[in-house]
Amino acid sequence: MQNRQSVHPLFVMLIFSLSLLFLSVFSSASLDGPRLENLTETEIKYAHIYYNYNIFDHILPASDGIGSPGGYKFFIPAPERMAGITYVGHAARFRMVLERARKGERLRIGALGGSITAGQGVGGAKFTYLQRFIDWLNFVMPPHDDKSGSPTSQQAAFQTQDTNVAVGLPRQHDFINGAVSGTESGYSSSCLHHHLIPGADLVFVDYAMNDLPTASWPQAGPSRRAMERLVRKVLNLPSRPAVVLVNMFAMGPSHGKYWYTAERDFMEFATYYSLPAVSLKAAVLPSVYAGGPEKLSLGAIFNGGLNHPGRGGHVVVFEVLVTLAMDLLRSNPRYLLESRTNTTETAAAGDATSLAEDGAAALLEVWNRPLPPPMAANNYESSRQTCYIEDELLALTQPPVEGWEWTDEGRGKWGYVAMAPGKTLRLKFDTRLMGNRTDEDRFANIIVQIAFLQSYTRMRTARVDCTEGCQCSSVTIDAYSARQVSLTSMKDIKVTQHSACIMAITSGPQSHAATVGAATANVDAVGRGGGDEMFKFKLMGVVVGEEPGASAGTVTSVRGDSHVLWKRTRDAAGAQHY
């Protein structure tokens, strides 16, 4: 056997970081093949293997009875997969969800995260760890309307198909990937209901590379407080979903440092709330630094650009998740039996049914427990809507509505547009903080964020005033920007707390900068001019903050994907409720 020499991690990282300098211009994999620039021969070999990875080539038929998920021919070695499972805890909710899947129940599965989970760096969402896990679950434990039969019966007719084709799946679990590029946990905490499938049973959360790598735990800095509120919001939904923390890794945001991510702090949430957690860096980097398997070479794993792992990284995390799920399914019978043994001696020997029923009851008791108090002082989540866009914004308006038109302008993004100055729109919403608050928190200001369209041509101003209930200083918003781009921007306003805060938004004239910009545009584009009536202000939404005494809001922009996902979650709601 050939002896392996361990390599100092700093040396490995230095060499790899230098090679990434040449790859930084690429943000995603090509659909024609993996990025191979500056990779070694070995890295190229495995980059191709990961790029063409097909889960249906790895699924093995069930051989251990009805209800088994079958086997899996893993590509990643067992030690690395086990290292990637960084926390399990009692995993009561995840165990119960997997048992429901084993019995053929149809699950509703969601995901929250940033660009990695959204699919950047790998050629799209269908190549992420997440979609591969959903494809695996659909195949080995598909839902059955009558909740009977073996979930693995489809494997009898199994034939290998192309990676992009879901094979042998007459029915599938409901799934919405709510990840949005460029967002932090504070964004999803505020706008959760626009990104999470209603009635969720299982939710994957990935913000290890999006949230700040450093935080002050004595005060539990804003990014950690927002992440905790997000976790608590999801766990406290009426459907009581299981939450799995997925900690991805990329070389750019971490500066190539193993510890320089939010993951180490997120592990506190994992242990405190007993959330199973998996880690890309834990599975790969220590092994690489110690001269481990060449199939885990950095160039084959992190070739999606500086800010994203490549398909290899997603394959690693997918196989870690499958390992976790299969371990829980296989240990559940033992766990359930031990629960009965440890709690009572009344069951007859060999009464496996009675034992299993009692063990399930123990899991159910844990599932129904209330959450412990927040780790960060008074960091309670809101139980009501805090992010109002699309129809939810429409519902806030107070009559009469004059001079403001409800329109999507043919772009699929609804909002109120005022084309003339002096038109007032009144909105009513609750600005109170929820939970067991101190008097100091209850009387502290919060941040209300006004989402508006900002663009480089024909935009006007608007004045915001608090007219009833709550109080705030008058603020003027200029919707003009010299940047040649149109996007939804946010204006932060400090507001007092009140159950019925009425805020008035009054359209104003165009700013001097907008007038100058329009004059320049008229010179450059004949026929595109016009008078004051050609200028507009478009209100896109309102976000009510959850942090007492905050100096800034948690949402930097309402992304276009939020409007698309709002429609998907609304359509998926049906009889389901949050």
C-alpha positions in Angstrom: 0.0 0.0 0.0 1.3 3.4 -0.9 2.1 5.7 2.1 0.3 9.0 2.1 2.0 12.1 3.4 -0.2 14.7 5.0 0.1 18.2 3.5 0.0 21.4 5.5 -3.5 22.9 5.0 -2.1 26.4 4.5 0.0 25.1 1.6 -2.9 23.3 0.0 -5.1 26.3 0.4 -2.5 28.7 -1.0 -2.0 26.6 -4.2 -5.7 26.2 -4.7 -6.6 29.8 -4.0 -4.0 30.9 -6.7 -5.7 28.6 -9.2 -9.1 30.1 -8.3 -7.9 33.6 -9.2 -8.2 32.4 -12.8 -11.6 30.9 -12.3 -13.2 33.9 -10.5 -14.8 35.3 -13.6 -17.0 32.2 -13.9 -20.1 32.1 -11.7 -21.6 28.9 -12.9 -20.9 25.6 -14.6 -21.5 25.3 -18.3 -24.2 22.9 -19.5 -21.6 21.6 -21.9 -19.2 20.4 -19.1 -17.5 21.3 -15.9 -15.0 24.2 -15.5 -11.6 22.7 -15.9 -9.3 25.7 -16.1 -6.1 25.3 -14.0 -7.2 21.9 -12.7 -4.8 19.0 -12.4 -5.3 15.8 -14.4 -6.7 14.1 -11.3 -9.0 17.0 -10.6 -10.3 17.0 -14.2 -11.0 13.3 -14.0 -13.2 13.6 -10.9 -14.7 16.9 -12.0 -16.2 15.0 -15.0 -17.4 12.2 -12.7 -19.2 14.7 -10.5 -20.6 16.6 -13.4 -22.2 13.5 -14.9 -23.2 12.0 -11.5 -26.6 10.3 -11.8 -28.3 9.1 -8.6 -30.2 6.4 -10.6 -26.9 4.7 -11.3 -26.4 4.3 -7.5 -29.7 3.3 -6.1 -29.8 -0.4 -5.1 -33.0 -2.5 -4.8 -34.4 -3.1 -1.4 -33.4 -6.4 0.2 -34.4 -5.9 3.8 -38.2 -6.0 3.6 -41.2 -3.8 2.8 -40.8 -0.1 3.7 -37.0 -0.1 3.3 -35.4 2.7 1.4 -33.1 0.1 -0.2 -29.4 0.6 -0.5 -27.2 3.1 -2.2 -23.8 2.7 -3.9 -22.0 5.7 -2.5 -19.2 7.4 -4.3 -17.9 9.4 -1.3 -16.1 7.2 1.2 -17.9 6.4 4.5 -15.4 8.2 6.8 -15.9 11.5 4.9 -19.7 11.0 4.8 -19.8 10.4 8.6 -17.6 13.4 9.2 -20.1 15.5 7.2 -22.8 14.6 9.6 -21.9 17.2 12.2 -24.9 16.9 14.5 -27.8 14.5 14.9 -29.3 15.0 18.4 -32.6 13.1 19.0 -33.8 14.2 15.5 -37.3 13.5 16.7 -39.0 15.5 13.9 -36.8 14.2 11.2 -37.2 10.7 12.3 -41.0 11.0 12.3 -41.0 12.6 8.8 -38.8 9.8 7.4 -41.2 7.2 9.0 -44.1 8.9 7.3 -42.3 8.8 4.0 -41.5 5.1 4.6 -45.2 4.5 5.1 -46.0 6.2 1.8 -47.3 9.5 3.0 -47.0 12.5 0.7 -44.6 15.1 2.2 -44.4 18.8 1.7 -40.7 19.8 1.5 -39.2 23.3 1.4 -35.7 24.9 1.3 -34.4 28.3 2.3 -31.0 29.6 1.4 -28.9 31.7 -0.9 -27.3 31.3 -4.3 -25.6 27.9 -3.5 -28.9 26.2 -2.7 -30.6 28.1 -5.6 -28.2 26.4 -8.0 -25.5 29.0 -9.0 -22.2 27.4 -9.8 -23.6 24.1 -11.0 -25.8 25.1 -13.9 -29.2 25.4 -12.2 -31.3 24.2 -9.3 -31.8 20.7 -10.7 -28.1 19.9 -10.1 -28.0 20.9 -6.4 -27.7 18.6 -3.4 -31.3 19.5 -2.7 -32.9 18.4 -5.9 -30.8 15.2 -5.9 -32.1 14.4 -2.4 -35.7 15.1 -3.5 -35.2 12.8 -6.6 -33.8 10.1 -4.3 -36.7 10.4 -1.9 -39.3 10.4 -4.7 -37.8 7.2 -6.0 -37.1 5.1 -2.9 -40.1 6.3 -0.8 -42.7 7.8 -3.2 -46.1 8.8 -1.8 -49.0 6.5 -2.2 -52.6 7.8 -2.2 -53.8 4.8 -0.2 -50.8 4.9 2.1 -50.3 1.2 1.5 -47.8 -1.0 -0.2 -44.1 -0.8 -0.4 -42.5 2.6 -1.2 -39.7 0.7 -2.9 -42.0 -1.3 -5.2 -41.1 1.1 -8.1 -37.5 -0.2 -8.1 -38.7 -3.5 -9.6 -39.1 -1.8 -12.9 -36.0 0.4 -12.5 -34.0 1.3 -15.6 -31.2 3.7 -15.6 -32.2 7.0 -17.2 -30.6 10.4 -18.0 -29.8 12.5 -14.9 -32.4 15.1 -15.8 -35.3 12.7 -16.0 -37.3 11.5 -13.0 -37.8 7.8 -13.7 -40.5 5.4 -12.4 -42.3 8.1 -10.3 -46.0 8.0 -10.7 -46.3 10.3 -7.7 -43.9 12.7 -6.1 -43.6 14.6 -2.8 -44.5 18.3 -3.0 -41.4 20.5 -3.1 -40.5 24.2 -3.5 -37.0 25.4 -3.5 -37.3 28.9 -1.9 -33.6 29.8 -2.0 -32.9 33.2 -3.5 -29.4 34.4 -4.5 -27.8 37.2 -2.6 -30.0 36.9 0.5 -29.2 36.4 4.2 -31.2 34.7 6.9 -32.8 38.0 7.9 -34.4 38.2 4.5 -36.1 34.8 4.8 -37.0 35.5 8.4 -38.9 38.6 7.4 -40.4 37.2 4.1 -40.6 33.5 5.2 -44.2 32.9 3.8 -43.2 33.9 0.3 -40.4 31.3 0.2 -41.6 28.3 2.1 -44.1 25.7 0.9 -47.3 25.9 3.0 -47.8 23.1 5.5 -44.1 22.2 5.3 -43.1 18.8 6.8 -39.4 19.1 6.2 -37.3 22.2 5.6 -33.6 22.5 4.7 -31.9 25.8 5.7 -28.6 26.9 4.3 -27.1 30.3 5.2 -23.6 29.3 6.4 -21.9 31.2 3.5 -24.5 34.1 3.3 -24.6 35.3 6.9 -21.6 37.2 8.3 -18.8 34.9 9.4 -18.3 36.8 12.6 -20.8 37.9 15.3 -20.8 39.2 18.8 -22.5 36.5 20.9 -22.7 38.6 24.1 -25.1 40.8 22.2 -25.9 38.1 19.6 -25.2 40.3 16.6 -28.1 41.1 14.1 -27.2 38.3 11.7 -27.3 35.6 14.4 -30.5 37.0 15.9 -32.2 36.9 12.5 -31.1 33.3 11.9 -32.4 32.3 15.3 -35.8 34.0 14.6 -35.9 32.2 11.2 -35.3 28.8 12.9 -37.9 29.5 15.5 -40.5 30.7 13.0 -40.1 27.5 11.0 -40.1 25.2 14.0 -43.2 26.9 15.4 -45.3 26.6 12.2 -48.6 24.8 12.8 -47.3 21.8 10.7 -44.3 21.5 13.2 -41.8 20.7 10.4 -38.4 19.0 10.8 -35.5 21.4 10.1 -32.1 20.2 8.8 -29.2 22.7 8.8 -27.1 22.4 5.6 -23.8 24.2 5.9 -22.3 24.6 2.5 -18.8 26.1 1.9 -17.0 28.1 -0.8 -13.5 29.4 -1.0 -14.2 33.1 -1.7 -16.4 34.2 1.2 -14.4 32.1 3.7 -11.1 33.5 2.4 -10.0 29.9 2.3 -10.1 29.6 6.1 -11.9 26.6 7.6 -13.3 28.5 10.5 -14.3 31.8 8.7 -18.0 31.1 8.2 -21.2 31.3 10.1 -21.3 27.6 10.5 -19.6 27.4 13.9 -22.3 29.7 15.4 -25.1 27.8 13.6 -23.9 24.7 15.4 -25.1 26.3 18.6 -28.6 26.5 17.1 -28.3 22.8 16.0 -27.5 21.6 19.5 -29.9 24.0 21.3 -32.9 23.2 19.1 -31.8 19.6 18.3 -31.5 20.2 14.5 -29.7 17.6 12.4 -26.8 19.4 10.6 -24.5 18.5 7.8 -21.3 20.2 6.6 -19.5 20.3 3.3 -16.2 21.6 4.8 -16.2 18.9 7.6 -16.6 16.2 5.0 -13.9 17.4 2.6 -11.3 19.7 4.0 -9.7 17.8 6.9 -9.5 14.7 4.6 -7.8 16.7 1.8 -5.3 18.3 4.2 -4.4 14.9 5.6 -3.8 13.4 2.1 -7.1 11.6 1.9 -8.9 10.1 -1.2 -8.0 11.9 -4.4 -11.7 11.9 -5.4 -12.1 14.7 -2.8 -9.4 16.9 -4.4 -10.3 20.6 -4.0 -10.4 21.3 -7.7 -13.0 18.6 -8.3 -15.2 19.9 -5.4 -14.9 23.7 -5.6 -14.9 24.4 -9.3 -18.1 26.5 -9.4 -16.2 29.8 -9.0 -15.0 31.6 -5.9 -18.4 32.0 -4.3 -19.9 28.6 -5.0 -18.8 24.9 -4.9 -19.1 22.9 -8.1 -21.3 19.9 -8.7 -18.8 17.8 -6.7 -19.6 19.8 -3.5 -23.3 19.2 -4.1 -22.7 15.5 -4.6 -20.8 15.3 -1.3 -23.6 17.0 0.6 -26.3 14.9 -1.1 -24.6 11.7 -0.2 -24.1 12.9 3.4 -27.9 13.7 3.6 -28.7 10.2 2.2 -26.4 8.6 4.8 -28.1 10.6 7.6 -31.6 9.7 6.4 -30.7 6.0 6.0 -29.0 5.8 9.4 -32.1 7.3 11.0 -34.4 4.9 9.2 -32.4 1.9 10.2 -31.9 3.0 13.8 -35.6 4.0 14.3 -36.7 0.4 15.3 -34.0 0.2 17.9 -34.6 3.7 19.1 -38.4 3.0 19.5 -37.8 -0.3 21.3 -35.2 1.3 23.7 -37.7 4.1 24.5 -40.2 1.5 25.8 -37.6 -0.4 27.7 -36.3 2.7 29.4 -39.7 4.0 30.5 -41.8 1.0 31.5 -41.6 -2.7 32.4 -45.2 -3.5 31.8 -45.0 -4.7 28.2 -44.9 -8.4 27.6 -41.6 -9.8 26.4 -41.5 -9.8 22.6 -44.5 -7.4 22.2 -42.8 -5.4 19.4 -45.9 -3.7 18.3 -46.6 -2.3 21.8 -42.9 -1.3 22.2 -42.9 0.5 18.8 -46.2 2.3 19.6 -44.8 3.5 22.9 -41.6 4.7 21.3 -43.6 6.6 18.7 -45.5 8.2 21.5 -42.2 9.4 23.0 -41.2 10.9 19.7 -44.6 12.5 19.4 -44.2 14.0 22.9 -40.9 15.6 21.8 -42.5 16.8 18.6 -45.2 18.6 20.6 -42.9 20.2 23.1 -42.8 24.0 23.0 -39.5 25.6 22.0 -37.1 26.7 24.8 -36.6 30.4 25.2 -34.5 32.1 22.6 -30.7 31.8 23.0 -30.3 35.5 22.3 -32.0 37.7 24.9 -35.7 38.3 24.1 -35.1 37.2 20.5 -38.7 36.1 20.0 -40.0 35.5 16.5 -43.2 37.2 15.1 -46.2 34.9 14.7 -47.8 37.1 12.1 -46.9 38.3 8.6 -44.1 40.9 8.5 -43.4 41.1 4.7 -46.2 42.5 2.5 -45.8 42.2 -1.3 -48.3 41.5 -4.1 -51.8 40.8 -2.8 -50.7 41.2 0.8 -49.7 44.8 0.1 -53.1 45.4 -1.6 -54.8 44.2 1.6 -53.0 46.9 3.7 -54.5 49.9 1.8 -57.2 52.1 3.4 -59.9 53.6 1.3 -60.2 55.8 -0.6 -57.5 55.1 -3.0 -57.1 57.9 -5.5 -54.3 58.6 -7.9 -52.6 55.3 -7.3 -53.0 52.4 -9.7 -52.6 48.8 -8.8 -50.6 47.3 -11.7 -47.8 45.0 -12.6 -47.0 47.1 -15.7 -46.8 43.9 -17.7 -43.8 42.7 -15.7 -45.4 40.3 -13.2 -44.4 42.5 -10.2 -47.5 44.1 -8.7 -47.5 47.4 -6.8 -49.1 50.8 -6.5 -48.0 53.4 -9.1 -48.6 57.2 -8.8 -48.1 59.2 -12.0 -48.9 62.6 -10.5 -47.7 64.5 -7.4 -49.9 65.1 -4.4 -51.6 61.7 -4.4 -51.8 59.9 -1.0 -52.0 56.2 -0.3 -52.7 55.1 3.3 -51.5 51.7 4.7 -52.5 50.1 8.0 -50.5 47.4 9.7 -49.3 46.2 13.2 -45.9 47.2 14.3 -45.8 45.5 17.7 -43.2 43.0 18.6 -44.3 39.6 19.6 -43.3 37.2 22.5 -42.4 37.6 26.1 -40.9 41.1 25.8 -39.4 43.4 28.4 -40.9 46.9 28.9 -37.8 48.3 27.2 -38.4 46.2 24.1 -42.1 47.0 24.0 -41.4 50.8 24.0 -38.5 50.6 21.6 -38.7 51.8 18.0 -38.6 49.2 15.2 -37.7 49.6 11.6 -40.4 49.6 8.9 -38.9 49.2 5.4 -40.6 50.7 2.4 -39.9 48.7 -0.8 -40.0 50.9 -4.0 -38.9 50.7 -7.6 -35.7 52.6 -8.2 -34.6 53.3 -11.7 -32.7 55.7 -13.9 -35.5 57.3 -15.9 -38.8 59.1 -15.2 -38.9 58.4 -11.4 -40.3 60.8 -8.8 -40.2 61.2 -5.1 -42.6 60.3 -2.3 -43.0 61.5 1.3 -43.8 59.0 4.1 -45.6 60.1 7.3 -47.1 58.2 10.2 -50.6 59.7 10.6 -52.4 57.5 13.2 -51.4 55.1 15.9 -47.6 55.0 15.5 -45.2 57.8 15.2 -42.2 58.5 12.9 -40.3 61.3 11.4 -41.3 62.4 7.9 -39.1 60.8 5.3 -38.7 61.6 1.6 -37.8 58.8 -0.8 -36.1 59.6 -4.2 -36.9 56.7 -6.6 -34.3 58.0 -9.1 -30.9 56.5 -9.4 -28.2 57.3 -12.0 -27.2 53.7 -12.2 -28.4 52.1 -15.4 -30.5 49.5 -13.7 -34.1 49.1 -12.3 -34.5 47.3 -9.0 -36.5 47.2 -5.8 -34.8 49.2 -3.1 -35.6 49.7 0.6 -36.0 52.8 2.7 -35.7 52.3 6.5 -38.0 54.3 8.8 -37.9 54.2 12.6 -41.4 53.7 13.8 -43.0 53.4 17.3 -45.0 50.2 18.1 -48.7 50.2 17.7 -51.4 47.7 16.8 -52.9 49.9 14.1 -50.1 52.0 12.6 -51.3 54.0 9.7 -48.7 55.3 7.3 -49.3 57.8 4.5 -47.3 57.8 1.3 -47.7 60.9 -0.8 -46.3 61.2 -4.3 -44.0 64.2 -4.9 -42.3 65.9 -7.8 -39.3 64.5 -9.5 -36.0 65.3 -7.8 -33.4 67.7 -9.3 -31.2 64.7 -10.1 -34.2 63.0 -11.9 -34.9 66.1 -13.9 -31.2 66.4 -15.0 -31.2 62.7 -15.8 -34.4 63.0 -17.9 -33.0 66.0 -19.8 -29.9 64.0 -20.7 -32.1 61.1 -21.8 -34.1 63.4 -24.0 -31.0 64.5 -25.8 -29.8 60.9 -26.3 -33.2 59.4 -27.3 -35.5 61.4 -29.5 -39.2 61.0 -28.7 -38.7 59.6 -25.2 -39.3 62.9 -23.4 -42.4 64.1 -21.7 -43.7 66.4 -19.0 -44.2 65.8 -15.3 -47.0 63.3 -15.9 -44.4 60.9 -17.3 -42.7 60.6 -14.0 -43.8 57.9 -11.5 -43.4 56.4 -8.1 -44.0 52.7 -7.6 -44.6 51.2 -4.1 -43.6 47.5 -4.1 -44.1 46.4 -0.5 -43.7 46.9 3.2 -41.5 45.0 5.6 -42.1 45.3 9.4 -39.0 44.8 11.5 -38.7 42.4 14.4 -35.7 43.8 16.2 -36.3 46.4 19.0 -34.1 49.5 18.8 -32.6 48.4 15.5 -30.7 51.0 13.4 -31.3 49.2 10.1 -33.7 46.7 8.5 -32.8 43.2 7.7 -34.0 43.2 4.0 -31.7 45.0 1.5 -34.0 44.4 -1.5 -37.1 42.5 -2.4 -35.7 40.2 -5.0 -37.6 39.4 -8.2 -37.6 35.8 -7.3 -39.7 36.7 -4.2 -42.5 37.7 -6.5 -42.2 34.4 -8.4 -42.0 32.3 -5.3 -45.0 34.2 -3.7 -47.1 33.0 -6.6 -45.8 29.4 -6.3 -46.4 29.2 -2.6 -49.9 30.8 -3.0 -50.7 28.2 -5.7 -49.3 25.4 -3.6 -51.3 26.5 -0.5 -54.7 24.9 -1.4 -56.1 23.7 1.8 -52.7 24.0 3.5 -52.1 26.7 6.1 -48.9 28.0 7.7 
